[in-house]
Amino acid sequence: MVSLYAFGLPSEKFCVIGIDSGAFDYGSVDLTFADKQWPGWYARMPGALVIQAVEQLSHRVSRTPHDLKVHLHRIIASHYSRQPESLYGALLDLFIVLDKKGFLLRQRLFNKFSVSLQEFQLTALKQTLVLGAAKLESLPHSRCSRFSKGVVGSTHLVIKTGEPSQHQFSVLDEARDLIDSGLIEDARMILEQALIQQPDDEHVSRELLELYKCTKNTYAFVAIYAQLNDHSLALASEWDVLAETLLENVGADG
C-alpha cells in the first residue's frame, strides 16, 4: 500500500500522520515552496530537513538580500544545524546588508549566538557591529557567506567595545526585535509558541495581549485562546476581557 502523509507543525512540534505504518522519509520533503509564514522556520527541524532549509534560505537571501525575515529564518536554521561556519556566514550576510542600520537587532543576535562561534569570527562580527561592514577592509573568509568580498584574513583594527551582555536572549527580546523590524506576524508566532509551552508566563502573556490589542487579529487570537482555555493561563481575566471585545467587534462588523 502506498503511504500518504500529512506533514506540518502544530504548535511547537513536528507532526507526521500516515494512513499505514510505512516509514516516513524526511528526505522526500521539499521546502522549496514553504511559505515565509510557516512556523517551522523557528523550530528545531529533523536533521534531514535542516540542511535543506539552510540551502533554501541561503538561496532566498541571495535573491532578496533586504528581506530581514529570510535572514532571520536562515540564521535560526543554521544555528539548529550545529554548523558554526554556516551560522557565521548567515550572521555575516545580515551584518553586511544592514551595515550600520539595525544596531539593536545585530547586537542581540550577536549576544545570542556568540557562544556558537569561534574567536576570530566573534572578533570580526564585533568590529562589524561597531563600525559597519562597509568600513572594514577585510573579514575572515566564509564559504557560506553570499555577500562577503571573499577577502581572506583578519582586520588589524582593534576596537574595545567591552564584553557583550551575558544575560540570556529571551523570547521577549526576539519578539520585540521582530516587531521593531516590522515583522509583526513572526513576533506573534514566536510569542504564541512560547505561551503554549509555558502558559503561566505572565510577561509573554502580556506581550501577546498587547500585540493582539494593536493588530486586532481576531482569528489568530481566537485560535490561541481556544487552545489555552483549559490551561492555567497567566492574566486569564485580561484574556477573557479581550475576547469579549474582539468578538463584539466581529459581531458589529458583521
MARBA-3410 file (N, C-alpha, C, O; in Angstrom, 1 decimal):
254
0.8,-1.2,0.0,0.0,0.0,0.0,0.9,1.2,0.0,1.9,1.3,0.7 ~ 0.5,2.2,-0.8,1.3,3.5,-0.9,1.0,4.3,0.4,-0.2,4.5,0.7 ~ 2.0,4.8,1.0,1.8,5.7,2.2,1.4,7.1,1.8,1.9,7.6,0.8 ~ 0.5,7.6,2.5,0.0,9.0,2.3,0.3,9.7,3.6,-0.2,9.3,4.7 ~ 1.0,10.8,3.6,1.4,11.5,4.8,0.9,13.0,4.8,0.9,13.6,3.7
0.6,13.5,5.9,0.4,14.9,6.1,1.5,15.4,7.0,1.8,14.9,8.1 ~ 2.3,16.4,6.5,3.4,16.9,7.2,3.2,18.3,7.6,2.9,19.2,6.8 ~ 3.3,18.6,8.9,3.1,20.0,9.3,3.7,20.3,10.7,4.5,19.5,11.2 ~ 3.3,21.4,11.3,3.9,21.8,12.5,2.8,22.4,13.4,2.7,23.7,13.5 ~ 2.0,21.6,14.1,1.1,22.1,15.1,1.8,22.6,16.3,2.6,21.8,16.9
1.5,23.8,16.8,2.2,24.3,17.9,3.7,24.3,17.7,4.2,24.9,16.7 ~ 4.4,23.7,18.7,5.9,23.8,18.6,6.5,22.5,18.1,7.7,22.3,18.1 ~ 5.6,21.4,17.8,6.2,20.1,17.5,5.9,19.7,16.0,4.8,20.1,15.5 ~ 6.8,19.0,15.4,6.5,18.4,14.1,5.5,17.3,14.2,5.5,16.6,15.2 ~ 4.7,17.1,13.2,3.7,16.1,13.2,3.7,15.4,11.9,3.6,16.0,10.8
3.7,14.1,11.9,3.6,13.3,10.7,2.5,12.3,10.9,2.6,11.5,11.8 ~ 1.5,12.3,10.0,0.4,11.4,10.1,0.3,10.6,8.8,0.3,11.1,7.7 ~ 0.2,9.2,9.0,0.2,8.4,7.8,-1.0,7.4,7.9,-1.5,7.2,8.9 ~ -1.4,6.9,6.7,-2.6,6.0,6.7,-2.1,4.6,6.9,-3.0,3.7,7.1 ~ -0.8,4.3,6.9,-0.4,3.0,7.2,0.9,3.1,8.1,1.3,4.3,8.4
1.6,2.1,8.3,2.7,2.1,9.2,4.1,2.3,8.5,5.1,2.0,9.1 ~ 4.0,2.6,7.2,5.3,2.8,6.5,6.1,3.9,7.1,5.7,4.8,7.6 ~ 7.5,3.7,6.9,8.4,4.7,7.5,8.3,6.0,6.7,8.2,5.9,5.4 ~ 8.4,7.1,7.4,8.4,8.4,6.7,9.8,8.8,6.4,10.7,8.8,7.3 ~ 10.0,9.3,5.2,11.4,9.7,4.7,11.4,11.2,4.7,10.8,11.8,3.8
12.0,11.9,5.7,12.1,13.3,5.7,12.9,13.8,4.5,12.7,15.0,4.1 ~ 13.7,13.0,3.9,14.5,13.4,2.8,13.6,13.7,1.6,14.0,14.4,0.6 ~ 12.4,13.2,1.6,11.5,13.4,0.4,10.7,14.7,0.5,10.0,15.1,-0.4 ~ 10.8,15.4,1.7,10.1,16.6,1.9,10.8,17.8,1.1,12.1,17.9,1.2 ~ 10.1,18.5,0.3,10.7,19.6,-0.4,10.2,21.0,0.2,9.1,21.3,0.2
11.2,21.7,0.7,10.9,23.0,1.3,10.9,24.2,0.4,10.8,25.3,0.8 ~ 11.1,23.9,-0.9,11.2,25.0,-1.9,10.0,25.9,-1.8,10.2,27.1,-2.0 ~ 8.8,25.4,-1.6,7.6,26.2,-1.7,7.1,26.5,-0.3,5.9,27.0,-0.2 ~ 7.9,26.2,0.7,7.4,26.5,2.1,7.3,28.1,2.2,8.2,28.8,1.9 ~ 6.1,28.5,2.7,5.8,29.9,2.8,6.6,30.5,4.0,7.0,29.9,4.9
6.9,31.9,3.8,7.7,32.6,4.8,6.9,32.6,6.2,7.5,32.8,7.2 ~ 5.6,32.4,6.1,4.8,32.5,7.4,4.8,31.1,8.1,4.2,31.0,9.2 ~ 5.4,30.1,7.5,5.4,28.8,8.1,6.1,28.8,9.4,7.3,29.2,9.5 ~ 5.5,28.4,10.5,6.2,28.5,11.9,7.4,27.5,12.0,8.2,27.7,12.9 ~ 7.5,26.6,11.0,8.6,25.6,11.1,10.0,26.2,11.0,10.9,25.6,11.4
10.0,27.4,10.4,11.3,28.1,10.3,11.9,28.4,11.6,13.1,28.6,11.8 ~ 11.1,28.5,12.7,11.5,28.9,14.0,11.7,27.7,14.9,12.1,27.8,16.1 ~ 11.5,26.5,14.4,11.6,25.3,15.2,12.8,24.4,14.9,13.5,24.7,13.9 ~ 13.1,23.5,15.8,14.2,22.6,15.6,13.8,21.5,14.7,13.0,20.7,15.0 ~ 14.3,21.5,13.5,13.9,20.6,12.4,14.6,19.3,12.5,15.7,19.2,13.1
14.1,18.2,12.0,14.8,16.9,11.9,16.1,17.2,11.0,16.1,18.1,10.2 ~ 17.1,16.4,11.3,18.4,16.6,10.6,18.3,16.6,9.1,19.0,17.4,8.5 ~ 17.5,15.7,8.6,17.4,15.6,7.1,16.7,16.9,6.5,16.9,17.2,5.3 ~ 16.0,17.7,7.3,15.4,18.9,6.8,16.2,20.1,7.0,16.2,21.0,6.2 ~ 16.9,20.2,8.1,17.6,21.4,8.5,18.7,21.8,7.5,18.9,23.0,7.2
19.4,20.8,6.9,20.4,21.1,5.9,19.7,21.6,4.7,20.2,22.6,4.0 ~ 18.6,21.0,4.3,17.9,21.5,3.1,17.4,23.0,3.4,17.4,23.8,2.5 ~ 16.9,23.2,4.6,16.4,24.5,5.0,17.5,25.6,4.8,17.2,26.7,4.3 ~ 18.7,25.3,5.3,19.8,26.2,5.2,20.1,26.5,3.8,20.3,27.7,3.4 ~ 20.1,25.5,2.9,20.4,25.7,1.5,19.3,26.6,0.8,19.6,27.5,0.0
18.0,26.3,1.1,16.9,27.0,0.5,17.0,28.5,1.0,16.8,29.4,0.1 ~ 17.2,28.7,2.2,17.2,30.0,2.8,18.4,30.8,2.3,18.3,32.1,2.1 ~ 19.5,30.2,2.1,20.7,30.9,1.6,20.4,31.4,0.2,20.8,32.5,-0.2 ~ 19.7,30.5,-0.6,19.4,30.9,-2.0,18.4,32.1,-1.9,18.5,33.0,-2.7 ~ 17.4,32.0,-1.0,16.4,33.1,-0.9,17.1,34.4,-0.5,16.7,35.5,-1.0
18.1,34.4,0.4,18.8,35.6,0.8,19.5,36.2,-0.4,19.6,37.4,-0.5 ~ 20.1,35.3,-1.2,20.8,35.9,-2.4,19.8,36.6,-3.4,20.2,37.6,-4.0 ~ 18.6,36.1,-3.4,17.6,36.7,-4.3,17.0,38.0,-3.7,16.7,38.9,-4.4 ~ 16.8,37.9,-2.4,16.1,39.1,-1.7,16.9,39.5,-0.5,16.5,39.2,0.6 ~ 18.1,40.1,-0.8,19.0,40.4,0.3,18.5,41.4,1.4,19.0,41.4,2.5
17.4,42.1,1.1,16.9,43.1,2.1,15.7,42.6,2.8,15.0,43.3,3.5 ~ 15.4,41.3,2.6,14.2,40.7,3.3,14.7,40.2,4.7,15.3,39.1,4.8 ~ 14.5,40.9,5.8,15.0,40.6,7.1,14.5,39.3,7.6,15.2,38.5,8.2 ~ 13.2,39.0,7.2,12.6,37.7,7.7,13.4,36.5,7.2,13.6,35.6,7.9 ~ 13.8,36.5,5.9,14.5,35.4,5.3,15.9,35.3,6.0,16.4,34.2,6.3
16.5,36.4,6.3,17.8,36.4,7.0,17.7,35.7,8.4,18.5,34.9,8.8 ~ 16.6,36.1,9.1,16.4,35.5,10.5,16.1,34.1,10.4,16.6,33.3,11.2 ~ 15.3,33.7,9.4,15.0,32.2,9.3,16.3,31.4,9.0,16.5,30.4,9.6 ~ 17.1,32.0,8.1,18.4,31.3,7.8,19.3,31.2,9.0,20.0,30.2,9.2 ~ 19.4,32.3,9.8,20.2,32.3,11.0,19.8,31.2,12.0,20.6,30.5,12.6
18.5,31.2,12.2,17.9,30.2,13.1,18.2,28.7,12.6,18.6,27.9,13.4 ~ 17.9,28.5,11.3,18.1,27.2,10.8,19.6,26.8,10.9,20.0,25.7,11.2 ~ 20.5,27.8,10.6,22.0,27.5,10.7,22.4,27.2,12.1,23.2,26.3,12.3 ~ 21.7,27.8,13.1,22.0,27.5,14.5,21.6,26.1,14.8,22.4,25.4,15.5 ~ 20.4,25.7,14.4,20.0,24.3,14.7,20.7,23.3,13.9,20.7,22.1,14.3
21.4,23.7,12.8,22.2,22.7,12.1,23.5,22.3,12.8,24.2,21.4,12.4 ~ 23.8,23.1,13.8,25.1,22.9,14.5,26.3,23.0,13.6,27.3,22.2,13.8 ~ 26.3,23.9,12.7,27.4,24.1,11.8,27.9,25.6,12.0,27.3,26.5,11.4 ~ 28.9,25.8,12.8,29.4,27.2,13.1,29.7,28.0,11.9,29.4,29.2,11.8 ~ 30.2,27.3,10.8,30.6,28.1,9.6,29.3,28.6,8.9,29.3,29.7,8.4
28.3,27.8,8.9,27.0,28.2,8.3,26.4,29.3,9.1,25.9,30.3,8.5 ~ 26.4,29.2,10.4,25.9,30.3,11.3,26.6,31.6,11.1,26.0,32.7,11.0 ~ 28.0,31.5,11.1,28.8,32.7,10.9,28.5,33.4,9.5,28.4,34.6,9.5 ~ 28.4,32.6,8.5,28.1,33.1,7.2,26.7,33.8,7.1,26.5,34.8,6.5 ~ 25.7,33.2,7.8,24.4,33.8,7.8,24.4,35.1,8.6,23.8,36.1,8.2
25.0,35.1,9.7,25.1,36.4,10.5,25.9,37.4,9.7,25.5,38.6,9.7 ~ 27.0,37.0,9.1,27.8,38.0,8.4,27.1,38.6,7.3,27.2,39.8,7.0 ~ 26.3,37.8,6.6,25.5,38.4,5.5,24.5,39.4,5.9,24.3,40.4,5.3 ~ 23.8,39.1,7.1,22.9,40.1,7.6,23.6,41.4,8.0,23.1,42.5,7.7 ~ 24.8,41.3,8.7,25.5,42.4,9.1,26.0,43.2,7.9,26.0,44.5,7.9
26.4,42.6,6.8,26.8,43.3,5.6,25.6,44.0,4.9,25.8,45.2,4.5 ~ 24.5,43.4,4.9,23.3,44.0,4.3,22.9,45.2,5.1,22.5,46.3,4.5 ~ 22.8,45.1,6.4,22.4,46.2,7.3,23.4,47.3,7.4,23.1,48.4,7.7 ~ 24.7,46.9,7.3,25.8,47.8,7.6,25.7,48.5,8.9,25.8,47.8,9.9 ~ 25.3,49.8,9.0,25.2,50.4,10.3,23.7,50.5,10.8,23.5,51.0,11.9
22.8,50.0,10.0,21.4,50.0,10.4,21.1,48.9,11.3,21.9,47.9,11.4 ~ 20.0,49.0,12.0,19.5,47.9,12.9,20.5,47.4,13.9,20.7,46.2,14.1 ~ 21.1,48.4,14.6,22.2,48.1,15.6,21.6,47.2,16.7,22.3,46.2,17.0 ~ 20.4,47.5,17.3,19.9,46.7,18.4,19.7,45.2,17.9,19.9,44.3,18.7 ~ 19.1,45.1,16.7,18.9,43.7,16.2,20.2,43.0,16.0,20.3,41.8,16.4
21.2,43.6,15.5,22.5,43.0,15.3,23.2,42.6,16.6,23.8,41.6,16.7 ~ 23.1,43.5,17.5,23.7,43.3,18.9,23.0,42.1,19.6,23.8,41.3,20.2 ~ 21.7,42.0,19.5,21.1,40.9,20.2,21.4,39.6,19.5,21.5,38.6,20.2 ~ 21.4,39.6,18.2,21.8,38.4,17.5,23.2,38.0,17.8,23.5,36.8,18.0 ~ 24.1,38.9,17.9,25.5,38.7,18.3,25.6,38.1,19.7,26.2,37.1,19.9
24.9,38.7,20.6,24.9,38.1,22.0,24.3,36.7,22.1,24.8,35.9,22.8 ~ 23.2,36.5,21.3,22.5,35.2,21.4,23.4,34.1,20.9,23.4,33.0,21.5 ~ 24.1,34.3,19.8,24.8,33.2,19.1,26.3,33.2,19.3,27.0,32.4,18.7 ~ 26.8,34.1,20.1,28.3,34.2,20.2,28.9,33.0,20.8,30.0,32.7,20.5 ~ 28.2,32.2,21.6,28.7,31.0,22.2,28.9,29.9,21.2,29.7,29.0,21.4
28.3,30.1,20.0,28.4,29.0,19.0,29.5,29.3,18.0,29.7,28.6,17.0 ~ 30.2,30.5,18.1,31.2,30.9,17.1,32.6,30.8,17.6,32.8,30.8,18.8 ~ 33.5,30.8,16.7,34.9,30.8,17.1,35.4,32.2,17.4,34.8,33.2,17.0 ~ 36.6,32.3,18.0,37.0,33.6,18.5,37.3,34.6,17.3,36.9,35.7,17.4 ~ 37.9,34.1,16.2,38.2,35.0,15.1,36.9,35.5,14.5,36.8,36.6,13.9
35.8,34.6,14.5,34.6,35.0,13.9,33.9,36.1,14.8,33.3,37.0,14.3 ~ 34.0,35.9,16.1,33.4,36.9,17.1,34.1,38.2,16.9,33.4,39.2,17.0 ~ 35.4,38.2,16.8,36.2,39.4,16.6,35.7,40.2,15.4,35.5,41.4,15.4 ~ 35.5,39.5,14.3,35.1,40.1,13.0,33.7,40.7,13.2,33.4,41.8,12.7 ~ 32.8,39.9,13.7,31.4,40.4,13.9,31.3,41.6,14.9,30.5,42.5,14.7
32.2,41.5,15.9,32.1,42.6,16.9,32.6,43.9,16.2,32.0,45.0,16.5 ~ 33.6,43.9,15.4,34.1,45.1,14.7,33.0,45.5,13.7,32.8,46.7,13.5 ~ 32.4,44.6,13.0,31.3,44.9,12.1,30.1,45.5,12.8,29.5,46.5,12.3 ~ 29.9,45.1,14.0,28.8,45.6,14.8,29.0,47.1,15.1,28.0,47.8,15.0 ~ 30.2,47.4,15.4,30.5,48.8,15.9,30.7,49.7,14.7,30.1,50.8,14.7
31.4,49.3,13.7,31.8,50.2,12.6,30.9,50.1,11.4,30.8,51.0,10.6 ~ 30.2,49.0,11.2,29.5,48.7,10.0,30.4,48.0,9.0,31.6,48.2,9.0 ~ 29.9,47.1,8.2,30.7,46.2,7.4,31.4,47.0,6.3,32.5,46.6,5.9 ~ 30.9,48.1,5.8,31.5,48.9,4.7,32.8,49.5,5.2,33.6,49.8,4.3 ~ 33.0,49.7,6.5,34.2,50.3,6.9,35.4,49.4,7.1,36.6,49.8,7.2
35.2,48.1,7.0,36.2,47.1,7.2,36.8,46.7,5.9,36.1,46.4,4.9 ~ 38.1,46.7,5.8,38.8,46.3,4.6,38.9,44.8,4.4,38.9,44.4,3.2 ~ 38.9,44.0,5.4,39.0,42.6,5.3,38.2,41.9,6.4,38.1,42.4,7.5 ~ 37.7,40.7,6.1,37.0,39.9,7.1,37.4,38.5,6.9,37.8,38.1,5.8 ~ 37.3,37.7,8.0,37.6,36.3,7.9,36.7,35.6,6.8,35.5,35.8,6.8
37.4,34.9,5.9,36.6,34.3,4.8,35.6,33.3,5.3,35.8,32.6,6.2 ~ 34.4,33.3,4.6,33.4,32.3,5.0,32.8,31.8,3.7,32.3,32.5,2.8 ~ 33.0,30.5,3.5,32.4,29.8,2.2,30.9,29.9,2.2,30.3,29.6,1.2 ~ 30.3,30.1,3.4,28.8,30.1,3.5,28.2,31.5,3.3,27.0,31.6,3.2 ~ 29.1,32.5,3.2,28.5,33.9,3.0,28.2,34.1,1.6,29.0,33.7,0.7
27.1,34.8,1.3,26.7,35.1,-0.1,27.2,36.5,-0.5,27.2,36.8,-1.7 ~ 27.5,37.4,0.5,27.8,38.8,0.2,29.2,39.3,0.6,29.5,40.4,0.2 ~ 30.0,38.5,1.3,31.3,38.9,1.6,32.2,39.0,0.4,31.9,38.2,-0.6 ~ 33.2,39.8,0.4,34.0,40.0,-0.8,35.0,38.9,-1.0,35.7,38.8,-2.0 ~ 35.0,38.0,-0.1,35.9,36.8,-0.2,37.4,37.2,0.1,38.3,36.4,-0.3
37.6,38.2,0.9,38.9,38.6,1.3,39.4,37.7,2.5,38.7,37.8,3.5 ~ 40.4,37.0,2.3,40.9,36.1,3.4,41.8,36.9,4.3,42.7,37.7,3.8 ~ 41.7,36.8,5.6,42.5,37.5,6.5,41.6,38.1,7.6,40.4,38.0,7.6 ~ 42.3,38.8,8.5,41.5,39.5,9.5,41.9,40.9,9.7,43.1,41.2,9.4 ~ 41.0,41.7,10.1,41.4,43.2,10.2,42.3,43.4,11.3,42.3,42.7,12.4
43.2,44.4,11.2,44.2,44.7,12.2,43.7,45.7,13.2,44.3,46.0,14.2 ~ 42.5,46.3,12.9,42.0,47.3,13.7,41.3,46.7,14.9,40.5,45.8,14.8 ~ 41.7,47.1,16.1,41.2,46.5,17.4,40.3,47.6,18.0,40.7,48.7,18.3 ~ 39.1,47.2,18.2,38.1,48.0,18.8,37.7,47.5,20.2,37.3,46.4,20.3 ~ 37.8,48.4,21.2,37.5,48.0,22.5,36.0,48.3,22.8,35.6,49.5,22.9
35.2,47.3,22.8,33.8,47.5,23.0,33.3,47.1,24.3,32.1,47.3,24.7 ~ 34.1,46.4,25.1,33.6,45.9,26.4,33.0,44.5,26.1,32.7,44.2,24.9 ~ 32.7,43.8,27.1,32.1,42.4,26.9,30.7,42.5,26.6,30.0,43.4,27.2 ~ 30.2,41.7,25.7,28.7,41.7,25.4,27.9,41.3,26.7,28.4,40.6,27.5 ~ 26.7,41.7,26.7,25.8,41.3,27.8,25.7,39.8,27.9,25.6,39.1,26.9
25.8,39.3,29.1,25.8,37.9,29.3,24.3,37.4,29.7,24.1,36.2,29.9 ~ 23.4,38.3,29.7,22.0,37.9,30.0,21.5,37.0,28.9,21.8,37.2,27.7 ~ 20.6,36.1,29.2,20.0,35.2,28.3,19.1,36.0,27.3,18.3,36.8,27.7 ~ 19.3,35.7,26.0,18.4,36.3,25.0,17.1,35.6,25.1,16.9,34.5,24.7 ~ 16.1,36.4,25.5,14.8,35.8,25.8,13.8,35.9,24.6,14.1,36.5,23.6
12.7,35.2,24.8,11.7,35.2,23.7,11.2,36.6,23.5,10.9,37.0,22.4 ~ 11.1,37.4,24.6,10.6,38.7,24.5,11.5,39.6,23.8,11.1,40.4,22.9 ~ 12.8,39.4,24.0,13.8,40.2,23.2,13.7,39.9,21.7,13.7,40.8,20.9 ~ 13.6,38.6,21.4,13.5,38.2,20.0,12.2,38.8,19.4,12.2,39.3,18.2 ~ 11.1,38.7,20.1,9.8,39.2,19.6,9.8,40.7,19.4,9.3,41.2,18.4
10.4,41.4,20.3,10.5,42.9,20.2,11.4,43.3,19.0,11.1,44.3,18.4 ~ 12.5,42.5,18.8,13.3,42.8,17.7,12.5,42.7,16.4,12.6,43.5,15.5 ~ 11.7,41.6,16.3,10.9,41.4,15.1,9.9,42.5,14.9,9.7,42.9,13.8 ~ 9.3,42.9,16.0,8.3,44.0,15.9,8.9,45.3,15.5,8.4,46.0,14.6 ~ 10.1,45.6,16.0,10.8,46.8,15.6,11.2,46.7,14.1,11.4,47.8,13.5
11.4,45.5,13.6,11.8,45.4,12.2,10.5,45.3,11.3,10.7,45.1,10.1 ~ 9.3,45.4,11.9,8.1,45.3,11.1,7.6,43.9,10.8,6.7,43.8,10.1 ~ 8.2,42.9,11.5,7.8,41.5,11.3,6.8,41.1,12.3,7.1,40.3,13.2 ~ 5.6,41.7,12.3,4.6,41.5,13.3,4.2,40.1,13.4,4.0,39.5,14.5 ~ 3.9,39.5,12.3,3.3,38.1,12.3,4.4,37.1,12.8,4.0,36.2,13.5
5.6,37.3,12.5,6.7,36.4,13.1,6.8,36.6,14.6,6.9,35.6,15.3 ~ 6.7,37.8,15.1,6.7,38.0,16.5,5.5,37.3,17.2,5.7,36.7,18.2 ~ 4.3,37.4,16.5,3.2,36.8,17.1,3.3,35.3,17.2,3.0,34.7,18.3 ~ 3.9,34.7,16.2,4.0,33.2,16.2,5.0,32.8,17.2,4.8,31.7,17.9 ~ 6.1,33.5,17.4,7.1,33.2,18.4,6.5,33.3,19.8,6.7,32.4,20.7
5.7,34.4,20.1,5.1,34.5,21.4,4.1,33.5,21.6,3.9,33.0,22.8 ~ 3.3,33.1,20.6,2.3,32.1,20.8,2.9,30.7,21.1,2.4,30.0,22.0 ~ 4.0,30.4,20.4,4.6,29.1,20.7,5.2,29.1,22.1,5.2,28.1,22.8 ~ 5.8,30.2,22.6,6.3,30.3,23.9,5.2,30.2,25.0,5.4,29.5,26.0 ~ 4.1,30.8,24.7,3.0,30.7,25.7,2.3,29.3,25.7,1.9,28.8,26.8
2.3,28.6,24.6,1.8,27.2,24.6,2.7,26.4,25.4,2.3,25.5,26.1 ~ 4.0,26.6,25.4,5.0,25.8,26.1,4.9,26.2,27.6,5.2,25.3,28.5 ~ 4.6,27.4,27.9,4.6,27.9,29.3,3.5,28.9,29.5,3.7,30.1,29.5 ~ 2.2,28.4,29.7,1.0,29.2,29.7,1.0,30.2,30.9,0.3,31.2,30.9 ~ 1.8,29.9,32.0,1.8,30.7,33.2,2.8,31.8,33.1,3.0,32.5,34.2
3.5,32.0,32.0,4.5,33.1,31.9,3.7,34.4,31.7,3.2,34.7,30.6 ~ 3.7,35.2,32.7,3.0,36.5,32.7,3.6,37.5,31.7,2.8,38.2,31.1 ~ 4.9,37.5,31.6,5.5,38.5,30.7,5.2,38.2,29.2,4.8,39.1,28.5 ~ 5.2,37.0,28.8,4.9,36.6,27.5,3.4,36.8,27.2,3.0,37.3,26.2 ~ 2.6,36.4,28.2,1.2,36.6,28.1,0.8,38.1,27.9,0.0,38.4,27.0
1.4,38.9,28.6,1.1,40.4,28.5,1.6,40.9,27.1,0.8,41.7,26.5 ~ 2.7,40.5,26.7,3.3,41.0,25.4,2.3,40.6,24.3,2.1,41.3,23.4 ~ 1.9,39.3,24.4,1.0,38.8,23.3,-0.4,39.5,23.3,-0.9,39.8,22.3 ~ -0.9,39.8,24.5,-2.1,40.5,24.7,-2.0,41.9,24.0,-2.9,42.3,23.3 ~ -0.9,42.6,24.3,-0.7,43.9,23.7,-0.6,43.9,22.2,-1.1,44.8,21.5
0.0,42.8,21.7,0.1,42.6,20.3,-1.3,42.5,19.6,-1.6,43.0,18.6 ~ -2.1,41.6,20.3,-3.5,41.4,19.8,-4.3,42.7,19.8,-5.1,43.0,18.9 ~ -4.1,43.5,20.9,-4.9,44.7,21.0,-4.5,45.7,19.9,-5.4,46.4,19.4 ~ -3.2,45.7,19.5,-2.8,46.6,18.5,-3.2,46.1,17.1,-3.6,46.9,16.3 ~ -3.0,44.8,16.8,-3.3,44.3,15.5,-4.8,44.0,15.3,-5.2,43.9,14.1
-5.5,43.7,16.4,-6.9,43.3,16.3,-7.0,42.1,15.3,-8.0,42.0,14.6 ~ -6.1,41.1,15.4,-6.1,39.9,14.7,-7.0,38.9,15.4,-6.5,38.0,16.1 ~ -8.3,39.0,15.1,-9.3,38.2,15.8,-9.1,36.7,15.6,-9.2,35.9,16.5 ~ -8.9,36.4,14.4,-8.8,34.9,14.0,-7.6,34.3,14.7,-7.8,33.2,15.3 ~ -6.5,34.9,14.7,-5.3,34.3,15.4,-5.6,34.3,16.9,-5.2,33.3,17.6
-6.2,35.4,17.5,-6.5,35.4,18.9,-7.4,34.3,19.3,-7.2,33.6,20.3 ~ -8.5,34.1,18.5,-9.5,33.0,18.9,-8.8,31.7,18.9,-9.1,30.8,19.7 ~ -7.9,31.4,17.9,-7.3,30.1,17.8,-6.4,29.8,19.0,-6.5,28.7,19.5 ~ -5.6,30.8,19.4,-4.7,30.5,20.6,-5.5,30.5,21.9,-5.2,29.8,22.8 ~ -6.6,31.4,21.9,-7.4,31.5,23.1,-8.1,30.1,23.4,-8.2,29.7,24.5
-8.6,29.5,22.3,-9.3,28.2,22.5,-8.3,27.1,22.9,-8.6,26.2,23.6 ~ -7.1,27.2,22.3,-6.1,26.2,22.6,-5.6,26.3,24.1,-5.3,25.2,24.7 ~ -5.6,27.5,24.7,-5.1,27.6,26.0,-6.2,27.7,27.1,-5.9,28.0,28.2 ~ -7.4,27.5,26.6,-8.5,27.7,27.5,-8.5,26.8,28.7,-9.0,27.2,29.8 ~ -8.0,25.6,28.5,-8.0,24.6,29.6,-6.7,24.6,30.4,-6.5,23.7,31.2
-5.9,25.6,30.2,-4.6,25.7,30.9,-4.6,26.8,32.0,-5.5,27.7,31.9 ~ -3.7,26.8,32.8,-3.6,27.9,33.8,-2.9,29.1,33.2,-1.7,29.3,33.4 ~ -3.7,29.8,32.4,-3.1,30.9,31.6,-2.9,32.1,32.5,-3.8,32.6,33.2 ~ -1.7,32.7,32.4,-1.4,33.9,33.1,-2.3,35.1,32.5,-2.5,35.1,31.3 ~ -2.7,35.9,33.4,-3.6,37.1,33.0,-4.9,36.6,32.4,-5.3,37.2,31.4
-5.4,35.5,32.9,-6.6,34.9,32.2,-7.8,35.9,32.1,-8.5,35.9,31.1 ~ -8.0,36.7,33.2,-9.1,37.6,33.2,-8.9,38.6,32.1,-9.9,39.1,31.5 ~ -7.7,39.1,31.8,-7.5,40.0,30.7,-7.7,39.4,29.4,-8.2,40.1,28.4 ~ -7.4,38.1,29.2,-7.7,37.4,28.0,-9.2,37.3,27.8,-9.7,37.5,26.7 ~ -9.9,37.1,28.9,-11.4,37.0,28.8,-12.0,38.3,28.3,-12.9,38.4,27.5
-11.5,39.4,28.9,-12.0,40.7,28.5,-11.7,41.0,27.1,-12.6,41.5,26.3 ~ -10.5,40.7,26.6,-10.1,41.0,25.2,-10.9,40.1,24.3,-11.3,40.6,23.2 ~ -11.2,38.9,24.7,-12.0,38.0,23.9,-13.4,38.6,23.7,-13.9,38.6,22.5 ~ -14.0,39.1,24.7,-15.3,39.8,24.6,-15.3,41.0,23.7,-16.2,41.2,22.8 ~ -14.2,41.8,23.8,-14.1,43.0,23.0,-14.0,42.6,21.5,-14.6,43.2,20.7
-13.1,41.7,21.2,-12.8,41.4,19.8,-14.0,40.7,19.2,-14.4,41.0,18.0 ~ -14.7,39.8,19.9,-15.9,39.1,19.4,-17.0,40.1,19.2,-17.8,39.9,18.3 ~ -17.1,41.1,20.1,-18.2,42.1,19.9,-17.9,42.9,18.6,-18.8,43.2,17.9 ~ -16.7,43.2,18.4,-16.3,44.0,17.2,-16.6,43.2,15.9,-17.1,43.7,14.9 ~ -16.4,41.9,16.0,-16.7,41.0,14.8,-18.2,41.0,14.6,-18.6,41.1,13.4
-19.0,40.9,15.7,-20.4,41.0,15.5,-20.9,42.3,15.0,-21.8,42.3,14.2 ~ -20.3,43.4,15.4,-20.7,44.7,14.9,-20.4,44.8,13.4,-21.1,45.4,12.7 ~ -19.2,44.3,13.0,-18.8,44.4,11.6,-19.7,43.6,10.7,-19.9,43.9,9.6 ~ -20.1,42.4,11.3,-21.0,41.6,10.6,-22.4,42.1,10.3,-23.2,41.5,9.7
END
